[in-house]
Amino acid sequence: MRVLAGDIGGTHARLAVVDIDDQHVRLVREARYPSADYPSLAPIVRRFLDEGTESPLRAAFGVAGPVTDGRTATPNLPWTLDERHLAREVGIPSARLLNDLDAIARGIARLDSRDMITLQAGAPDETGVLALIGAGTGLGEAFVVREGRRMRTRASEGGHSGFAPRTPFERDLLAWLATDFGHVSAERVISGPGLENIYRFLAERAPEREQSAVRDKIENDGAAAISRHGLTGSDALCVEALDVFAGAYGSQAGNLALTVLASGGVFVVGGIAPAIVKKLVDGTFLAAFRDKGRLSEMMQRMPVRVVMNDNVGLYGAAIAAAYDDTRTPDAPRAPSASGAPPTIAHNAGAR
C-alpha cells in the first residue's frame, strides 16, 4: 500500500510517500520543511503533494503535541489541527493525526539492532512495558503495553510535568528558570531550548568563563553550537552544559521508566540523542538513569537503547495510515540483549 506519512516537529516537518506492507517499509519520496514558516500543516502537505505525482488515499501525521479525538493544539507551534478538516484541505480521504512519540512507538517495530546503540543491555522482560523518551524542540514521552499478542501504544505529555532536580546545581537551575517561567517543566531543561537555558544559567553565574566567539555562534545556531563545542571540548561552558543536560535527560528517562515500570526496555529517541550519542555513551546518562535510591538495582535490569534511525517516526506514521486499529497483531519485541532484531508484527501499528 502507498500512503503519505508525516513526522511533524516544532522545527522541521518531514513528509514522505511510503510503500508499506506487513513485512517491508520503503520511503519513495521524502522532503523536509521548516515548520515555523507555515501557518498550519495543510499548506505544507499541499506543497509536498504538488511537488510529486503521487495521489495517496491514506495519510497519517505524527505531531509534537497531545492529540485528542483527532484534534491538537501544538505547544511549540501556533497551530490548531483537526484531522477531518485536514483531510478536506489536502484532498486525501483518510487523514489521521497522532502524537509524534506514539508514531515513533509504532515505528520501533520496523527497526532492527543496526538502528540502535545499546547503553545498557539489562535483562529484558519480553512481555514488559516499553518506554520511549525523545528530546528535540520539546520533550516527548510514550509507552507501549503488550497485552498477550497485542501491542497498545500510549502517548504521554510527561515532558510537561515538573522538572525534578537531582543535584544542588539542578535545584539552583530550577529556581532560576522559575523566575522566567513559573512552572518549570522537564522540557525547559531537556530539549534544544533547554540546553540553551542550561548554558545561559552557567554563563550568568560565571560570565568570565564565557567566550564571546562561542556566544555569537550559539546566538546563530542555538543548541547545535553548544553540542558541537561540548562534544569537541573546545569550550568549558559548553562541556559543562552538555554534562548537565545528559544527566537531566538520564534522570527523566529513569523517572519515566519507573512510572510505567519499563521492564521491556527504554528507547531514547528524537533528534538530539543521535547528535550527542558520544556524550550519552560516556556514563553520565546511565548514572543518572540508575540513581533511584532503593530501586537502583532494578534500574540496571532495564535495557536502554538510543534509536539512531531518524526515519522511525515516518515508519510509525505510515503504519498508522495503512492499518486500522481493529486487527490483532503479533506484538513486536524489543531487540534482545544479544542484539537480535525485533519480530515484525503483521499489524505493528495497531493499538
N, C-alpha and C positions, 0 to 999 in steps of 0.2 A: 504494500500500500504506500502511496505517496502522500505525505502530509506536510503542513507548514508548522515549524516549531520555532519558539522564541525563548530566549534567555534574557530577561529584561531587568537590568540593574540600574542603580542610581547614576552611574557614569556612562555605561555603554548598553545599547540594545543590540543583541545578536539575533539574527533571523536566519533560518536555513530551511530549504526544501530537503526533506528527508525521505528516503526509501526505507521502510521498516517491515519486517515480518517477525515470526516467532523466534527466529534464530539470528537474524542479521539486522544491522542498522548502518546506513550509509548516508553521509551528507552529500547531496547532489550539487547544491549551490548555497553559499553562505555569505553574509555581509554583516558589517558592524556599523552602527550609527551612534553619534553622541546623543544620549537620551535628553539632556537638558536643552538641546537645540530645537526640540519639537514640543508643541503644546499638549500632545497626547500620544497614545500608542498608534491610533489608526493612521495618521499621516506617514508614520514610519513603515507600517505594513503595506500601505498603498504604494509607497515609493519602491519598496523591495519587489513587490509583485510587478510593477511597471517595468522594472529593470530586467525581468526574465519573461519566459513564455509559459511557465507552468500555471496550472489552474487547480490547485488543491481544493478538495471539498471539505477537508477537516483541518483544524488548526488548534494548537494549544500554546499558551504562553506562561512560562514561569516568571512571576513578577515579584519584585522585592517589596513585600507588604502583606498584610493579612487579607485573605480572600474569604468572604462570607456570602453564600448564596450567589456566587458568580460576580461579586462586586468587590472593589477595593479602592481605598484612598491611599496612595503610596506615600509613605512617610518621608522619603528622601527626594521626591519629585512632586510638583503641584498638579498631579493627575488624579482624576476620579474615573475609574474604568468600570464598565458593565459588559459582561461577555455577550449579552443579547444585542446591545447597541453596537458593540464592536463588530459582531458578525454582519450586521446590516451595513455598517460603514465600509467594510473592506470587501463585501461581496462573497463571503465564504459561508456556506450553510451552517456549519458547525464550528464554533469558536469557543474555546474553553480557557478560563483563567485559573491558575493555581499558584500558590506560594512558591517562590523560587527554590527554597530548600525542600519543599515537597517534590518538586520536579527532580531535583538532584537525587533525592532519596530513591525515586523510581529508576533513575538512570544508573545508579550504582550496580544494578543487576546486569548491565551490559558491559561492565568493566572486568578486567582480569588483573592478576598480580603485577603485570607490567605497567599498569596505570597508577600504581600506588607505591609509596615509600613507607616502610614499616618503622614506626618509632618504638613500638612495644609489641612483641608478638603475643604476650599474655597466654591465657588458656581459655579460648573462646567457647562459649556455650552455643552450640549450633541451633538452639531453639530460642536463644535470648534476644532481648531488645537490642536494636542498633540505634546509635545516636549520631547525629550529624551537627557540626557547628562550622560556620563559614564566615570569615571576616572579609569585607570588601569595602564598598562605600558605607555599608552598615554592617550589622552583625545578625546573621540568620541562624536559626536552630530548628531542628526537626528530629523525629524519631520514627522508627519502624517497629511494629509489633507483629510477630509471627504467631498466627493462630492456626495450629495444625499445618496444613499446606497452603494457607492463605496469608498474604502479606498485606498489612494495612499501614500505609504511610500517614503520618500525622505532622502537620505543620505546627510551629510554635512561634510565639513572639517573645521568647525568653531573652533575646538580645536587648529588649527594652525594660527588663527587670533591673532592679537596682544594682549598681556596681558594688561588689563585695571586696573591700580591700583586705589583703593578706599580710602586708608588711607595714612598718611605720611610714615608709615613703609613700605607699599607696594610700594610706589614711590621709596624709598631707595632700596628696593629689586630689583625693575625693573632696576635701574641704575647699580646695582652690577652685575646682570645677563647679562646686555648688554655688559659688558666688555668681557665676555666669548663667548656670542652667537650672538652679533649684534642684529638681530631680535629676540625679546623675545616673543614667542607665549604663549598663555594661558597654553598650555601643559607643558611648562617649570616650571610652578608653580603647576598646578592642575593635578597631576599624581603621580605614585610612585616615579619616579626620581625627580619630582617637590617637593615632600615632603622632600626628601633628600636635595634638593637645599635650601629650607627654613631653614632646620636645620643647614646646613653649614654656611649660612649667619649669623644666630643667634650666632653660635659658634665663627665665625670670629670677630663679633662685641664685644663679651664678652667672651673671651677664659677662663677666670677664672671660669665661670659657667659650663664649660663642664666637665663631669665626664669621666675619661679615660676608665672605665669599660663599660660605655654605648657607648662611641665612638667605642670601639672594637666590641661590638655587632652590631652596625649599619654597620660597615665595612663588617661584615659577612652576615647580614640579611637585610640590607637596610631599606626601608620604613616600613617593617613589625615590625622591632625592635622599630622604632620611634613611631609607632602607639601603640604598647604594652605599652611602658613606658608612653606615653601620656595619654592613657586611664586609667592606674592604678595610675597616678600621682606620679610615682616613680622617675621622672627626670624632673626638671623645664624647661629645654630647649625643651624637647620633648613635654611637655604640651603646651608650647608657640607655637612650630612649628605646632602642630595639630590644635591649635586655629586659627592660621593664615591660614592654609590650608582650614579649614571648612569655614571660612569667604570668602576666594577667590573662593571656589567652589560654595557657595551660590550666590555670586555676578555674576559669569559667568553663572550660571543657570538662574538667573534673566535677564541677557543680552540676552540669547537665547530666553527666554520666551517673551521678548519684541520684539525681531526681527521677530518672527513668529506669535506673538500675540496668545500665547498658552492658550486660554480661556478654552480649554478642559482639560488641566492639564499638569503637568510636572512630568516625571518619572526619578528618579535618579537611574542609572543602573551601571553595571560594577563591577569589583572585589573589589574595595576599599570600596564602600559605605556599603555593609553588614558588613564588618570587623570593621568599625568605626561608626556604626549606633548609638551607645551610645553617641558619640560626636555630630552626626548630629541632634539628638533629643533635644539637650540642649539649642537650640535657636540661636546659633551662625550662623548656616547656614541660617535659616529663616530671621534673622535680616538683613543679607547682601542681601539676595534674594529680600526683600521688599524695600531696601534702594534705591529707584529710583526717588527721588525728587517728582515732581508733579504727578507722576504716582504710587506712593507708595500705595495708596488706591486700585488701580486696581490690584496690585500685590497680595494683600491679598485675592482677589477673585479667584485666580488661585490655583486649587488643586496641592499639591506637595506630591509625594509618593516615597519611597525608595523600589525598587524591590529586594527582598531577595532570590528569586529562581534563582540559578545560572545556571539552565538548559534553561533559556529563549532564549538564543542565539541558542542553538541546536534546540529548538522548531521552531524558526523562519526559520532556515536553512532547516529544514525538510519540512516546509510549502512551501518554495521556490522550493525545489526539487520536491515535489509531485504535485504541481499545476502550470499550466502555467499562464500567465498574461492576458488571454483573457476572462475568466469568470467574470461576475459581481457579487460580493458578497454583502451580508449584511455587512455594516461596523460595526466592533466591537465597543462597548462603553467602555470608561474608567469606573472603579468602581465608583459608585456614592458616594456622601458624606455619605450616610447611610451604606456604606461598602458592598453593594450588588455586586455579581460577575458580570464581564462583559458579554455581549452577545457574544457567539461564532459564528463567521461567517461560512457560508458554505465554502467559499474560503478565509480564513483570510489572506492569503498571497498575494492576487492579488493586483497589484499596482493601 
